[in-house]
Amino acid sequence: ENAVSSSAAPPLPIPLLIATRSQAVPGELDFKSLGAGIAISVSKLQWKGMKPYGVREVVVEIDVMAASESQLSTDRTILDDVDGSADFNYVSHLAVPQQSPAWTMIAHALRTPERGNSDIFFTVHDTQPDGGLVAEGFVNLESLLESGKDLADGTPIDLIGTKGTVIGSLRVGVQAIS
């Protein structure tokens, strides 16, 4: 059995093996050759109604349970002039070999009673110097595990704005690779 002690030392940052390609094709991500881990994609941002006032260029930061050794983020992307959407075509792979510190940290997060411990956050930031947080969405790994399915590349998640309401969606994918 692969038990994790609750008195274990604090988790070490997840070592990252990042594979990014500029033209990700939804539904055709194949990271099996990179080994055990989590594949994450970000493909499209769409606003519900009008885009936030003054926002012209954004970046999406990806936080995998606050444990990434370095920040995962898309390239800075200019919003479409007509509808304010953005295409990212971003994919990455987080290496998580079995019994590694990263594997232990994820296993512990999945076993705690606090469901939010296994969230992957996708945070949209305005890239202007006076910009900041625009919206945030998340995917819960525990829910994916319970469903027995990966989150298919291009699946929309709600983006919650700074006033607490849904202001758009972000198409993402989360795939566990064993």
URGI-V638166 format. One record per residue. N is the residue number from 1. PHI is phi as a letter, one per 30 degrees, with the letter a starting at -180 (* if undefined). OMEGA is omega in radians with two decimals (* if undefined). Layout:
BEGIN
n phi omega
N PHI OMEGA
N PHI OMEGA
END
This chain:
BEGIN
n phi omega
1 * -3.13
2 c -3.09
3 d 3.10
4 c -3.14
5 d 3.12
6 d 3.12
7 c -3.13
8 d 3.09
9 d 3.12
10 e -3.10
11 d 3.05
12 d 3.11
13 e 3.11
14 d 3.04
15 d -3.04
16 c 2.89
17 c -3.04
18 c 3.04
19 c -3.12
20 b 3.03
21 b -2.99
22 d -3.10
23 b 3.11
24 d 3.13
25 c -3.12
26 e 3.09
27 i -3.11
28 b 3.10
29 d 3.12
30 b -3.11
31 c -3.06
32 e -3.12
33 d -3.14
34 d 3.11
35 j -3.07
36 e 3.11
37 l -3.14
38 b 3.05
39 c -3.11
40 b 3.08
41 b 3.02
42 b -3.07
43 c -3.02
44 b 3.05
45 c 3.07
46 b 3.14
47 c 3.01
48 c -3.03
49 i -3.09
50 d 3.07
51 d 3.11
52 e -3.07
53 e 3.04
54 i -3.12
55 d -3.13
56 c -3.10
57 b -3.08
58 b 2.99
59 b 3.07
60 c 3.06
61 c -3.08
62 c -3.09
63 c 3.14
64 c 3.09
65 h 3.07
66 h -3.06
67 b -3.10
68 d 3.13
69 d 3.06
70 b -3.07
71 d 3.00
72 d 3.08
73 a 3.05
74 d 2.97
75 d 3.01
76 d -3.05
77 b 3.12
78 d 3.13
79 d 3.10
80 d -3.12
81 d -3.06
82 d -3.04
83 c 3.10
84 i -3.13
85 d 3.09
86 b 3.06
87 c -3.08
88 c -3.11
89 h -3.08
90 c 3.00
91 b 3.07
92 b 3.14
93 b 3.05
94 c 3.13
95 d 3.13
96 b 3.12
97 d -3.13
98 e -3.14
99 i 3.07
100 d 3.07
101 e 3.13
102 d 3.12
103 d 3.14
104 d 3.14
105 d -3.13
106 d 3.11
107 e 3.12
108 d 3.13
109 d -3.14
110 d -3.11
111 c -3.11
112 d 3.13
113 d -3.14
114 d -3.06
115 e -3.11
116 d 3.12
117 d -3.10
118 c 3.12
119 d 2.92
120 c -3.10
121 c 3.05
122 c -3.03
123 c 3.14
124 c 3.13
125 c 2.98
126 d -3.07
127 d 3.12
128 d -3.10
129 e 3.12
130 c 3.13
131 d 3.14
132 l 3.14
133 d 3.08
134 c -3.10
135 a -3.12
136 b 3.04
137 b -3.12
138 a 3.01
139 b -3.13
140 c -3.13
141 d 3.13
142 d 3.10
143 d 3.10
144 d 3.13
145 d 3.13
146 d -3.13
147 d -3.12
148 i -3.11
149 b 2.99
150 d 3.03
151 d -3.05
152 e 3.09
153 e 3.14
154 j 3.11
155 d -3.12
156 d 2.98
157 c 3.12
158 d 3.01
159 c -3.14
160 c -3.13
161 d -3.09
162 d 3.10
163 c 3.05
164 i 3.12
165 c 3.11
166 d -3.13
167 c 3.14
168 l 3.11
169 b 3.11
170 b 3.11
171 d -3.07
172 b 3.01
173 b 3.06
174 b -3.07
175 b 3.07
176 d -3.11
177 c 3.14
178 c *
END
